[in-house]
Amino acid sequence: QVQLQESGPGLVKPSQTLTLTCTVFGESIAADYYYWTWIRQPPGKGLEWIGYITYSGTLHFNPFLESRTSISRDTSKNQFTLKLSAVTPEDTAVYYCGRVSSWDYTVDYWGKGTLVSVSS
């Protein structure tokens, strides 16, 4: 029922800001009680949680990335957006958006993911 779609540039230059938008279909991102999350997977590596924004707009981030991370939302467009500043090649990854249930903290819906390469 719920579908998520990532969008944004597939190539970002070092030191620039990576911006990705997740469009959610089938449910309002302001609906109680869900969190909207960003997760990434570098090539050959495991999944790494980036952060989330709750149904009410509260933010929470991975401490290793918090200083460079911002998540915002546009409820009128049913979208939430990731901004990761000062990127380096180590930020190259497949980026996923997803929905988190506040009852058990599982990701119950995922986008298909989008590869973002950081290269000059």
C-alpha positions as CSV (number, residue, x, y, z in Angstrom):
1,Q,0.0,0.0,0.0
2,V,2.7,2.5,1.0
3,Q,5.4,3.2,-1.6
4,L,8.4,5.4,-1.3
5,Q,10.5,6.9,-4.1
6,E,14.0,8.4,-3.8
7,S,15.0,11.2,-6.2
8,G,18.0,13.4,-6.6
9,P,21.3,13.6,-8.5
10,G,23.4,10.5,-8.9
11,L,26.7,12.3,-8.8
12,V,27.9,14.9,-6.3
13,K,31.3,16.5,-6.2
14,P,33.4,16.4,-3.0
15,S,32.7,19.2,-0.5
16,Q,29.2,19.8,-2.0
17,T,25.9,18.9,-0.4
18,L,24.1,15.7,-1.2
19,T,20.4,16.3,-1.5
20,L,17.8,13.5,-1.8
21,T,14.1,13.7,-1.6
22,C,11.7,10.9,-0.7
23,T,8.2,11.0,-2.0
24,V,5.7,9.0,-0.1
25,F,2.6,7.5,-1.7
26,G,-0.3,6.0,0.2
27,E,0.1,7.6,3.6
28,S,0.7,11.0,5.0
29,I,4.1,11.5,6.5
30,A,2.3,13.4,9.3
31,A,0.3,10.3,10.3
32,D,0.6,9.0,13.8
33,Y,2.9,7.2,14.8
34,Y,5.5,6.7,12.1
35,Y,9.1,7.8,11.5
36,W,10.6,8.5,8.1
37,T,14.1,7.4,7.8
38,W,17.2,7.5,5.6
39,I,19.6,4.6,5.4
40,R,22.6,4.0,3.2
41,Q,24.8,1.1,2.0
42,P,28.3,1.8,0.7
43,P,29.5,-0.6,-2.0
44,G,30.5,-3.9,-0.4
45,K,29.5,-2.7,3.1
46,G,26.5,-3.1,5.4
47,L,23.6,-0.8,6.0
48,E,24.2,2.4,7.9
49,W,21.4,4.3,9.5
50,I,21.5,8.1,8.8
51,G,18.5,9.5,10.7
52,Y,14.8,10.0,10.7
53,I,12.1,12.6,11.1
54,T,9.0,11.7,13.0
55,Y,5.4,12.3,12.2
56,S,5.5,15.5,14.3
57,G,8.8,16.7,12.9
58,T,11.2,15.6,15.6
59,L,14.7,14.8,14.3
60,H,17.2,12.1,15.3
61,F,20.5,11.3,13.7
62,N,23.4,8.9,13.7
63,P,26.0,10.6,15.9
64,F,28.7,9.9,13.4
65,L,26.9,11.9,10.7
66,E,24.9,14.3,12.8
67,S,27.2,17.3,12.3
68,R,26.7,17.1,8.5
69,T,23.1,15.9,8.3
70,S,19.8,17.6,8.0
71,I,16.3,16.1,7.3
72,S,13.3,18.3,6.5
73,R,9.8,17.6,5.3
74,D,7.2,19.2,3.2
75,T,3.8,17.8,4.3
76,S,2.0,19.5,1.4
77,K,4.0,17.4,-1.0
78,N,4.3,14.4,1.3
79,Q,8.0,14.5,0.9
80,F,11.0,14.4,3.2
81,T,14.5,15.5,2.2
82,L,18.0,14.5,3.2
83,K,20.9,16.9,3.1
84,L,24.4,15.7,3.8
85,S,27.0,18.4,3.6
86,A,30.7,18.4,2.9
87,V,30.6,15.0,1.2
88,T,33.7,12.9,0.5
89,P,34.1,9.8,-1.7
90,E,33.3,7.7,1.5
91,D,29.8,9.0,1.3
92,T,29.3,7.1,-2.0
93,A,26.5,4.6,-1.3
94,V,23.0,3.5,-2.3
95,Y,20.7,5.7,-0.3
96,Y,17.3,4.4,0.8
97,C,14.3,6.1,2.4
98,G,11.9,4.1,4.5
99,R,9.1,4.1,7.0
100,V,9.7,3.1,10.6
101,S,7.0,1.9,12.9
102,S,7.2,3.5,16.4
103,W,5.8,0.3,17.9
104,D,8.7,-2.0,17.1
105,Y,11.2,0.2,15.3
106,T,11.3,-1.9,12.2
107,V,11.5,-0.6,8.7
108,D,8.3,-1.8,7.2
109,Y,8.5,0.0,3.9
110,W,11.5,0.8,1.8
111,G,12.2,2.7,-1.4
112,K,14.1,1.0,-4.1
113,G,17.3,3.0,-3.3
114,T,19.3,5.3,-5.4
115,L,23.1,5.2,-6.0
116,V,24.9,8.5,-5.2
117,S,28.5,8.7,-6.2
118,V,30.8,11.3,-4.8
119,S,33.6,12.0,-7.2
120,S,35.4,14.9,-8.9
